[in-house]
C-alpha cells in the first residue's frame, strides 16, 4: 500500500517520543544536561557527514544564501514557532517556558527528520513501487532519535510526526512526477544543504549559535535546481 512507509515512520516518531518523555521523568537534571550535550555533538557529526556529500561546495553556499533570503522573507521559523507555541500552550496549559520548549523540540525534530536523501528516495519508492524498505529503516532511526531527543527536550519532538507526514506524504503522492528528476547529483546537493542545517541544530543545542534554521529550509530547492546545471 503506497504511503504505508510514511505512516510507519510517523508512528515510530510518536512511540519513540512517548517512551522518551516517560524516561525523562526518572533522570536527574545533570544527567539530562550531559546527555543533551552528547546528542548535540552527534547531530553535528550527522550533519557534517551529510554536508560532505556535496560535489560542489559553491552550490551549497549559493543555495543557503538564496534559501536564507526566501526563508527570512517568509519567516518560516516564526510560523513554525507559532504553531509549536500554540500546541505547547494547549499541552502546557499556559506555561510559557514549557510551551517554548515544546516549540523548540517541534522545529528541531522536524528539520532533522525531513532533510536527507532517505526521506526523498524512500517516499518515491513508496509511491511508485509500494516498496517501504527505505522508510521502514528511516522510521527505525527516527524512532530511536525521537526517544533520545524527547527524553531531553520533551513532548515537542512528537509533533514532528505531523511535518514528516505532510512532507513525505506529498512526495509519495507526487512520486510519478518527481522521480525522473531526482538524479544522484541532485540528491547529493540537497542532502549537503540539509546537512549544514542539521549541523546548525547541534550548535544551537550546544548554545554556540542562535541560527534561525527553519529560515534556511528553502535552500534545498535552489540546491536541486543548481545541481541540474552544474
Rosetta silent file (secondary structure, phi, psi, omega in degrees, C-alpha in Angstrom):
SEQUENCE: XXXXXXXXXXXXXXXXXXXXXXXXXXXXXXXXXXXXXXXXXXXXXXXXXXXXXXXXXXXXXXXXXXXXXXXXXXXXXXXXXXXXXXXXXXXXXXXXXXXXXXXXXXXXXXXXXXXXXXXXXXXXXXXXXXXXXXXXXXXXXXXXXXXXXXXXXXXXXXXXXXXXXXXXXXXXXXXXXXXXXXXXXXXXXXXXXXXXXXXXXXXXXXXXXXXXXXXXXXXXXXXXXXXXXX
SCORE:     score description
SCORE:     0.000 S_00000001
   1 L     0.000  118.572  177.192    0.000    0.000    0.000 S_00000001
   2 L   -59.416  135.278 -179.031    1.559    3.343   -1.048 S_00000001
   3 L    99.251  -14.648 -178.682    2.034    5.601    1.938 S_00000001
   4 H   -62.747  -35.568  179.870    2.475    2.795    4.459 S_00000001
   5 H   -60.712  -43.387  178.985    6.173    3.665    4.853 S_00000001
   6 H   -68.447  -38.784  178.162    5.383    7.223    5.920 S_00000001
   7 H   -60.464  -44.891  179.671    2.627    6.047    8.271 S_00000001
   8 H   -67.661  -36.417  177.867    5.055    3.684    9.984 S_00000001
   9 H   -61.487  -47.033  179.356    7.732    6.402   10.091 S_00000001
  10 H   -64.152  -40.474  179.541    5.325    8.794   11.840 S_00000001
  11 H   -62.946  -39.012  179.310    4.194    6.070   14.234 S_00000001
  12 H   -63.791  -38.692  178.506    7.818    5.337   15.168 S_00000001
  13 H   -64.904  -44.353 -179.613    8.381    9.029   15.983 S_00000001
  14 H   -62.988  -49.010 -178.257    5.266    9.151   18.171 S_00000001
  15 H   -63.701  -46.414  179.586    6.112    5.935   20.044 S_00000001
  16 H   -59.808  -41.503  179.883    9.784    6.895   20.474 S_00000001
  17 H   -64.609  -43.728 -179.959    8.814   10.341   21.774 S_00000001
  18 H   -62.484  -41.661  178.257    6.317    8.952   24.280 S_00000001
  19 H   -64.649  -41.528  179.591    8.877    6.494   25.627 S_00000001
  20 H   -61.842  -40.621  179.235   11.445    9.293   25.854 S_00000001
  21 H   -64.415  -39.969  178.629    9.066   11.519   27.810 S_00000001
  22 H   -64.912  -43.726 -179.384    8.379    8.688   30.284 S_00000001
  23 H   -65.683  -33.539 -177.732   12.097    8.001   30.716 S_00000001
  24 H   -57.614  -34.142 -175.493   12.829   11.702   31.226 S_00000001
  25 L   -64.186  -23.316 -177.789   10.906   11.738   34.485 S_00000001
  26 L  -100.087    6.372 -176.923   13.399    9.387   36.099 S_00000001
  27 L  -101.803  130.888  174.414   16.588   11.191   35.007 S_00000001
  28 L   -61.161  153.773 -176.702   18.433   13.673   37.249 S_00000001
  29 H   -56.911  -45.047 -176.764   18.853   17.182   35.805 S_00000001
  30 H   -67.993  -29.474  174.462   22.627   16.953   35.382 S_00000001
  31 H   -64.262  -43.681  179.790   22.241   13.650   33.536 S_00000001
  32 H   -61.388  -41.297 -179.604   19.828   15.309   31.127 S_00000001
  33 H   -64.838  -43.659 -179.922   22.240   18.182   30.508 S_00000001
  34 H   -67.458  -40.768  177.525   25.181   15.876   29.804 S_00000001
  35 H   -63.129  -40.076  179.001   23.062   13.644   27.562 S_00000001
  36 H   -60.640  -42.318  178.935   21.829   16.707   25.681 S_00000001
  37 H   -63.727  -41.794  178.422   25.402   17.798   25.000 S_00000001
  38 H   -63.853  -42.573  178.016   26.293   14.327   23.746 S_00000001
  39 H   -62.439  -43.789 -179.413   23.238   14.236   21.477 S_00000001
  40 H   -59.872  -42.018  178.887   24.046   17.696   20.131 S_00000001
  41 H   -64.314  -39.985  177.849   27.584   16.619   19.248 S_00000001
  42 H   -64.440  -38.460  178.808   26.250   13.531   17.449 S_00000001
  43 H   -64.609  -38.418  176.183   23.809   15.719   15.490 S_00000001
  44 H   -60.821  -43.209 -179.933   26.715   17.940   14.420 S_00000001
  45 H   -64.798  -42.845  177.575   28.573   14.833   13.170 S_00000001
  46 H   -59.365  -46.047  178.986   25.484   13.586   11.286 S_00000001
  47 H   -62.300  -40.209  179.435   25.111   16.982    9.630 S_00000001
  48 H   -63.822  -42.627  177.918   28.805   17.074    8.732 S_00000001
  49 H   -60.352  -41.855  178.603   28.605   13.641    7.096 S_00000001
  50 H   -67.341  -42.469 -178.399   25.635   14.803    5.043 S_00000001
  51 H   -63.123  -31.169 -178.165   27.280   18.118    4.118 S_00000001
  52 L   -72.490   -6.799  179.592   30.370   16.283    2.832 S_00000001
  53 L   -76.398  -10.177 -178.806   28.259   14.593    0.142 S_00000001
  54 L   -63.483  144.772  173.600   28.345   17.750   -1.996 S_00000001
  55 L   -98.953   -6.798 -178.128   30.221   17.612   -5.285 S_00000001
  56 L  -155.252  100.329 -175.140   30.400   21.401   -5.485 S_00000001
  57 H   -62.165  -24.963  178.802   30.554   23.456   -2.292 S_00000001
  58 H   -62.787  -36.787  177.666   29.694   26.604   -4.278 S_00000001
  59 H   -62.086  -43.313  179.580   26.223   25.129   -4.905 S_00000001
  60 H   -61.665  -44.729 -178.627   25.757   24.629   -1.170 S_00000001
  61 H   -63.102  -50.190 -178.649   26.842   28.188   -0.394 S_00000001
  62 H   -62.216  -41.157 -178.890   24.643   29.786   -3.059 S_00000001
  63 H   -61.154  -43.655 -178.726   21.687   27.591   -2.100 S_00000001
  64 H   -69.431  -34.884  177.345   21.888   28.566    1.563 S_00000001
  65 H   -65.658  -47.745  178.295   22.206   32.266    0.708 S_00000001
  66 H   -63.659  -42.715  179.587   19.146   32.128   -1.562 S_00000001
  67 H   -61.366  -39.632  178.891   17.310   29.971    0.969 S_00000001
  68 H   -63.505  -41.502  179.437   18.066   32.437    3.757 S_00000001
  69 H   -64.362  -43.598  179.138   16.648   35.332    1.734 S_00000001
  70 H   -67.330  -45.869 -176.943   13.481   33.378    0.917 S_00000001
  71 H   -64.478  -40.384  178.338   13.117   31.982    4.423 S_00000001
  72 H   -68.900  -34.897  177.660   13.610   35.333    6.142 S_00000001
  73 H   -63.631  -42.196  179.218   11.138   36.932    3.721 S_00000001
  74 H   -82.309  -27.558 -175.190    8.500   34.335    4.578 S_00000001
  75 L    59.102   59.616 -179.295    9.777   33.992    8.172 S_00000001
  76 H   -60.546  -40.534 -177.724    9.237   30.232    8.300 S_00000001
  77 H   -57.159  -46.363 -178.626   10.866   29.974   11.730 S_00000001
  78 H   -63.193  -39.924 -179.015    8.352   32.327   13.302 S_00000001
  79 H   -67.329  -40.846  178.070    5.411   30.489   11.743 S_00000001
  80 H   -67.058  -38.729  177.951    6.687   27.102   12.922 S_00000001
  81 H   -64.981  -37.845  178.192    7.330   28.531   16.378 S_00000001
  82 H   -62.807  -42.693  177.694    3.806   29.949   16.485 S_00000001
  83 H   -62.433  -47.025  178.431    2.392   26.531   15.658 S_00000001
  84 H   -61.900  -41.166  178.941    4.612   24.934   18.280 S_00000001
  85 H   -64.138  -39.980 -179.158    3.708   27.626   20.825 S_00000001
  86 H   -64.149  -48.311  177.965    0.000   27.179   20.133 S_00000001
  87 H   -65.933  -41.740  179.470    0.145   23.417   20.607 S_00000001
  88 H   -60.868  -38.383  178.113    2.549   23.871   23.512 S_00000001
  89 H   -62.687  -36.812  178.543    0.144   26.310   25.136 S_00000001
  90 H   -68.791  -42.790 -177.756   -2.621   23.724   24.933 S_00000001
  91 H   -71.754  -43.204 -174.608   -0.409   20.987   26.355 S_00000001
  92 H   -86.814   -4.123  177.685    1.319   23.171   28.956 S_00000001
  93 L    54.814   50.872  173.448   -1.893   24.991   29.927 S_00000001
  94 L    90.538   -3.526  178.067   -0.463   28.488   29.681 S_00000001
  95 L   -77.594  106.057 -172.859    3.080   27.808   30.953 S_00000001
  96 H   -63.005  -39.781 -177.455    5.132   29.956   28.539 S_00000001
  97 H   -67.216  -39.553  178.139    8.505   28.335   29.277 S_00000001
  98 H   -68.581  -40.877  178.364    7.153   24.827   28.696 S_00000001
  99 H   -60.334  -41.080  179.146    5.384   25.966   25.519 S_00000001
 100 H   -64.559  -37.886  178.453    8.649   27.432   24.210 S_00000001
 101 H   -65.992  -39.733  178.117   10.425   24.130   24.900 S_00000001
 102 H   -64.244  -43.231  178.960    7.728   22.233   23.018 S_00000001
 103 H   -61.858  -41.584  179.750    8.068   24.616   20.064 S_00000001
 104 H   -62.382  -45.004  178.696   11.853   24.140   20.056 S_00000001
 105 H   -62.455  -40.799  179.146   11.523   20.358   20.025 S_00000001
 106 H   -62.233  -49.306 -176.920    8.973   20.503   17.207 S_00000001
 107 H   -65.317  -50.303 -177.177   11.073   22.776   14.956 S_00000001
 108 H   -63.161  -44.816 -179.099   14.391   20.989   15.505 S_00000001
 109 H   -67.541  -37.263  178.434   12.980   17.481   15.133 S_00000001
 110 H   -60.321  -46.109  179.626   11.009   18.448   12.002 S_00000001
 111 H   -65.170  -43.534 -177.707   14.145   19.707   10.286 S_00000001
 112 H   -61.463  -42.112 -174.620   16.185   16.722   11.442 S_00000001
 113 H   -85.325  -20.051 -175.401   13.684   14.135   10.184 S_00000001
 114 H   -95.925  -18.095  179.256   12.672   15.838    6.927 S_00000001
 115 L   -92.650  150.870  178.918   16.102   16.611    5.477 S_00000001
 116 L   116.357  160.340 -174.253   18.235   13.971    3.832 S_00000001
 117 H   -70.859  -33.154 -175.541   18.129   11.537    0.955 S_00000001
 118 H   -61.000  -37.501 -179.571   16.280    8.742    2.771 S_00000001
 119 H   -64.639  -40.837 -177.456   13.127   10.853    3.103 S_00000001
 120 H   -74.969  -54.423 -177.278   13.092   11.675   -0.620 S_00000001
 121 H   -63.158  -44.549 -179.298   14.194    8.348   -2.093 S_00000001
 122 H   -61.645  -39.751 -179.688   12.125    6.322    0.358 S_00000001
 123 H   -68.311  -36.529  177.048    8.980    8.334   -0.356 S_00000001
 124 H   -66.475  -45.351  177.747    9.427    7.916   -4.127 S_00000001
 125 H   -60.279  -38.810 -179.634    9.933    4.152   -3.739 S_00000001
 126 H   -64.045  -40.826 -176.102    6.858    4.051   -1.530 S_00000001
 127 H   -76.911  -38.429 -174.618    4.753    5.891   -4.104 S_00000001
 128 H   -89.781  -45.569 -172.589    5.884    4.154   -7.291 S_00000001
 129 L  -105.814   -5.589 -171.465    6.821    0.628   -6.207 S_00000001
 130 L    55.301   32.739  178.352    4.989    0.370   -2.855 S_00000001
 131 L   -96.281  111.462 -174.304    8.453   -0.536   -1.538 S_00000001
 132 L   -97.319    4.202 -171.055    8.579    0.552    2.124 S_00000001
 133 H   -56.007  -49.157 -176.192   12.066   -0.782    2.926 S_00000001
 134 H   -65.297  -43.365 -179.140   13.882    2.575    2.986 S_00000001
 135 H   -71.439  -29.706  174.805   11.199    4.350    5.008 S_00000001
 136 H   -65.593  -41.651  177.868   10.983    1.453    7.471 S_00000001
 137 H   -64.680  -43.912  178.130   14.736    1.787    8.019 S_00000001
 138 H   -63.200  -40.942  179.569   14.400    5.567    8.359 S_00000001
 139 H   -60.948  -38.921  177.744   11.477    5.122   10.736 S_00000001
 140 H   -62.154  -46.854  178.590   13.582    2.886   12.963 S_00000001
 141 H   -63.228  -45.985 -179.440   16.344    5.503   13.109 S_00000001
 142 H   -62.340  -37.373  179.012   13.860    8.341   13.657 S_00000001
 143 H   -63.658  -41.917  179.107   12.168    6.398   16.434 S_00000001
 144 H   -66.483  -44.862  179.789   15.461    5.911   18.288 S_00000001
 145 H   -64.612  -39.063  178.377   16.450    9.565   17.824 S_00000001
 146 H   -60.141  -42.710  179.387   12.950   10.661   18.934 S_00000001
 147 H   -58.725  -48.154 -177.032   13.314    8.652   22.121 S_00000001
 148 H   -68.002  -44.167 -179.359   16.647   10.264   22.959 S_00000001
 149 H   -64.523  -46.742 -177.270   15.570   13.785   21.983 S_00000001
 150 H   -64.434  -29.554  177.714   12.232   13.617   23.789 S_00000001
 151 H   -67.487  -15.610 -178.182   13.992   12.389   26.926 S_00000001
 152 H  -113.355  -36.983 -176.446   15.852   15.694   26.889 S_00000001
 153 H  -113.188   -7.750  171.857   13.630   18.331   25.261 S_00000001
 154 L   100.568 -167.628 -169.770   10.185   16.874   25.842 S_00000001
 155 H   -67.984  -15.802 -179.796    6.958   16.099   24.001 S_00000001
 156 H   -57.366  -28.541  179.295    7.513   18.701   21.259 S_00000001
 157 H   -59.686  -35.728 -178.006    9.560   16.115   19.349 S_00000001
 158 H   -62.031  -32.099 -178.738    6.393   14.073   18.819 S_00000001
 159 H   -63.818  -21.842  179.946    4.805   16.941   16.869 S_00000001
 160 H   -63.945  -17.553  176.126    7.428   16.481   14.153 S_00000001
 161 H   -59.777  -30.756  177.465    5.439   13.423   13.049 S_00000001
 162 H   -65.704  -46.772  179.440    2.996   15.933   11.508 S_00000001
 163 H   -61.662  -44.923  179.934    5.772   17.555    9.467 S_00000001
 164 H   -62.399  -42.776 -179.903    7.126   14.177    8.369 S_00000001
 165 H   -61.437  -44.117  179.757    3.666   13.004    7.377 S_00000001
 166 H   -68.138  -46.887 -176.177    2.982   16.081    5.241 S_00000001
 167 H   -65.479  -56.248 -177.385    6.468   16.204    3.671 S_00000001
 168 H   -71.461  -33.337  177.910    6.950   12.524    2.852 S_00000001
 169 H   -64.206  -37.849  178.274    3.286   12.009    2.072 S_00000001
 170 H   -65.324  -42.612  179.271    3.409   14.793   -0.530 S_00000001
 171 H   -64.558  -41.742  178.534    6.476   13.270   -2.193 S_00000001
 172 H   -61.276  -42.894 -179.236    4.811    9.846   -2.218 S_00000001
 173 H   -65.529  -33.626 -177.716    1.651   11.289   -3.795 S_00000001
 174 L  -101.239   15.368 -171.932    3.704   13.085   -6.470 S_00000001
 175 H   -54.420  -41.887 -178.442    6.248   10.279   -6.893 S_00000001
 176 H   -62.793  -32.663  179.540    5.457    9.642  -10.548 S_00000001
 177 H   -79.602  -40.170 -172.997    6.079   13.303  -11.397 S_00000001
 178 H   -78.674  -36.160 -169.392    9.166   13.779   -9.203 S_00000001
 179 H   -51.749  -44.109 -177.981   11.038   10.517   -9.839 S_00000001
 180 H   -63.297  -21.804 -175.091   12.544   11.314  -13.303 S_00000001
 181 H   -96.257   -8.220 -176.846   14.160   14.482  -11.945 S_00000001
 182 L   -90.336   86.535  178.950   15.718   13.021   -8.799 S_00000001
 183 L   -89.577  163.451  176.365   19.238   12.213  -10.007 S_00000001
 184 H   -56.937  -34.549  179.824   22.170   11.200   -7.753 S_00000001
 185 H   -66.062  -43.350  179.263   23.659   14.674   -8.310 S_00000001
 186 H   -65.381  -43.979  178.830   20.500   16.417   -7.139 S_00000001
 187 H   -59.345  -40.495 -178.462   20.202   14.123   -4.115 S_00000001
 188 H   -62.573  -43.992 -175.954   23.819   14.837   -3.174 S_00000001
 189 H   -75.125  -36.798  176.420   23.383   18.623   -3.215 S_00000001
 190 H   -65.271  -42.216  177.997   20.003   18.590   -1.455 S_00000001
 191 H   -62.712  -41.136 -179.302   21.472   16.291    1.200 S_00000001
 192 H   -63.731  -44.054  178.486   24.506   18.550    1.610 S_00000001
 193 H   -62.957  -42.567  176.981   22.356   21.653    2.121 S_00000001
 194 H   -64.071  -34.626  179.201   20.220   19.785    4.627 S_00000001
 195 H   -62.368  -39.741  177.640   23.369   18.583    6.369 S_00000001
 196 H   -62.238  -40.310  178.932   24.517   22.138    7.036 S_00000001
 197 H   -65.365  -38.751  178.809   21.142   22.870    8.627 S_00000001
 198 H   -66.865  -37.764  173.707   21.395   19.768   10.799 S_00000001
 199 H   -57.819  -39.917 -179.718   24.852   20.872   11.941 S_00000001
 200 H   -65.072  -33.436  175.544   23.225   24.160   12.962 S_00000001
 201 H   -59.604  -45.957 -179.717   20.691   22.260   15.093 S_00000001
 202 H   -62.138  -44.669 -179.186   23.590   20.730   17.003 S_00000001
 203 H   -69.128  -32.409  174.431   25.418   24.020   17.541 S_00000001
 204 H   -65.671  -41.279  179.789   22.169   25.679   18.656 S_00000001
 205 H   -64.469  -29.804  178.417   21.594   22.882   21.162 S_00000001
 206 L   -84.477   -0.295 -178.038   25.106   23.476   22.492 S_00000001
 207 L    62.430   26.977  175.627   24.287   27.202   22.813 S_00000001
 208 L   -84.455  -36.085 -179.198   27.195   28.006   20.493 S_00000001
 209 L  -131.968  168.216  173.165   24.934   29.671   17.915 S_00000001
 210 L  -133.365   63.675 -175.875   21.384   31.020   17.645 S_00000001
 211 L   -85.327  136.193  175.129   20.674   30.301   13.998 S_00000001
 212 L   -82.798   83.507 -169.088   17.098   30.539   12.658 S_00000001
 213 H   -64.178  -41.494 -177.789   17.415   27.165   10.981 S_00000001
 214 H   -58.652  -28.769  179.540   13.879   26.899    9.617 S_00000001
 215 H   -75.550   -4.536  174.074   14.526   30.053    7.575 S_00000001
 216 H   -95.009  -12.115 -174.478   17.271   28.171    5.722 S_00000001
 217 L   -54.246  -38.913  178.603   14.935   25.361    4.613 S_00000001
 218 L   -59.767  -14.269 -179.458   14.085   26.908    1.201 S_00000001
 219 H   -62.594  -19.823  179.327   17.781   26.469    0.363 S_00000001
 220 H   -71.997  -22.541  179.275   17.157   22.847   -0.602 S_00000001
 221 H   -73.190  -52.486  175.238   15.124   23.996   -3.607 S_00000001
 222 H   -62.264  -27.337  176.630   17.870   26.078   -5.312 S_00000001
 223 H   -61.811  -42.685  178.794   20.301   23.254   -4.439 S_00000001
 224 H   -66.911  -42.150 -177.980   18.225   20.882   -6.574 S_00000001
 225 H   -66.858  -45.542 -179.401   17.875   23.417   -9.407 S_00000001
 226 H   -64.552  -34.935 -179.249   21.574   24.320   -9.463 S_00000001
 227 H   -65.056  -24.258  177.974   22.578   20.635   -9.409 S_00000001
 228 H   -66.387  -30.834 -171.996   20.705   20.180  -12.716 S_00000001
 229 H  -109.874  -18.024 -178.593   23.028   22.596  -14.476 S_00000001
 230 L  -125.035    0.000    0.000   26.332   22.368  -12.575 S_00000001
